[in-house]
Amino acid sequence: MDLCIRASPDWFGGGVTTIVGAIQDITERKRVEEKLAYQANLLANVNDAIIASDAEYRLTAWNSAAEALYGWKAEEVLGRNGLEIIQINGPGGCRVRAADDSRNRRWRGEATQVPQGRNTPFLSRFHL
């Protein structure tokens, strides 16, 4: 069990008369912090490029494999519009070769993308 203990003295007449404190169980918070640290480490060290964006396509995650593949450092792209960074060529933006499941807001297919000016085919998965 992880505990957080806080105490503060109550001064009266030049001396400590009481100590007021609180003990809080932080076991769950520690478990969540450890899980997040594990997931962050996994994301940073996986061999696949993992990129995330918000609903407006602002990039919120860009791992080291994405850096190697696309040629952009994370600090160069985070917060920018992903559609400006990752250009996708082909009719309608990409050539679909696999399932398009709009009910689950997922798409999987082959897209020709342009990382730093190179036309490169990638197998891509998009989760919206």
N, C-alpha and C positions, 0 to 999 in steps of 0.2 A: 504494500500500500504506500502510495506517495502522499505526503502531507505538506501543506504550506502553513507555517505557524507565524502569526504576526502578534506582536505585543508592544504596548506603549505604556510607560509609567504615568501615573496620576500624581502630580506634585501638589503638596499642600504644606504650607508653613516651612518651606526649605527642605523638605524630605519627601521620600516616596511613601505614599500611604497605601496605594493599591497598584496593581498591574492589571490592565484590561487587555485581553487577548482574544484571538479567534484561531481555530484550527479548521482547515478546509481540506477535504479529501480531493486531491487533484489526479487521482489514478486514471480516470477517463480522459482528462485533458492530455496527460502524458501518453496514453495509448494512441490517441488521435494524432498527436505530434509525431510519434514514432512511425505511424502508418504513412503520414504525409511525407516524411523524410525518406522512407523506403520508396514510395511512388516517385518522388522527385529524382532519386538516384537511378531508379529503373528507367525513367523517361530520358535521363541524360545519357545513359549508357547503352540503350537499345540500338541495334544496327539499322533499323528502319527510320526514315525521315518521318517525324511526327510534328504536325503543324496544327495549331488550333486558332480559331478566330471567333469573334462574337457575331451577333446577327447582322452587323453592318460590315462584316469581313475585315475588321481590324484585327491584326494578328496578336494573339495573346500567349502563344507558346511556339517555340522554334528550337528543336533540340540539336545536338551536335551533328547528328546524321543529316539533318536538313541543311546545316551549315556546309557540310562537305558536298552534298548533292547540288545545292543551288548556288553556292559561292557567296552567300551573304552571312555575316555574323548576326547572331540573335539581336544584339544591341542596335544593329542597323535597321532591322525590320519590325521589331515589336512595337505595336501601336500604329503601324502604317496599314494602309489598305492592302490586303492580300492579293486582290485582283491586279494591283499595280506591280506587285513583286513577282507573282507567278503568272506568267502569260500562258494561256492555253490556246493552242491552234487547232483548227479543224471545224467542220460544219457544226454550227450550234455550240461551239466551244470545245467539243470533244467527240471522239468516236466511241460510242458505247459498244462494248463487246461482251458484257455480262449483264447481270440483273439490274434493273432499275426498279426499286421498291419504294414508290412515293408514299405508300401508306405508312411505312416506318421511317420515312424521311432519310433514306439511305440510297447511295448510288455506288456502284462498283463498275469499273470499266477501264479501258485503256485511253489515256489522254496524252497527246503530244504537247509537252510543256517546254518552255524556253528558259532554262536556268542560265542566267548571265550570257544570253545570246546563243546558246546551243540548243538546236531542236533535238529533244530526247524523248523517246516514248517511255512512259512509266505506267505500271499497273497502279491504279489509284483507287482508294476507297474514300468516300465522303459520307460523313454522318452529320446531318443538319440538326 
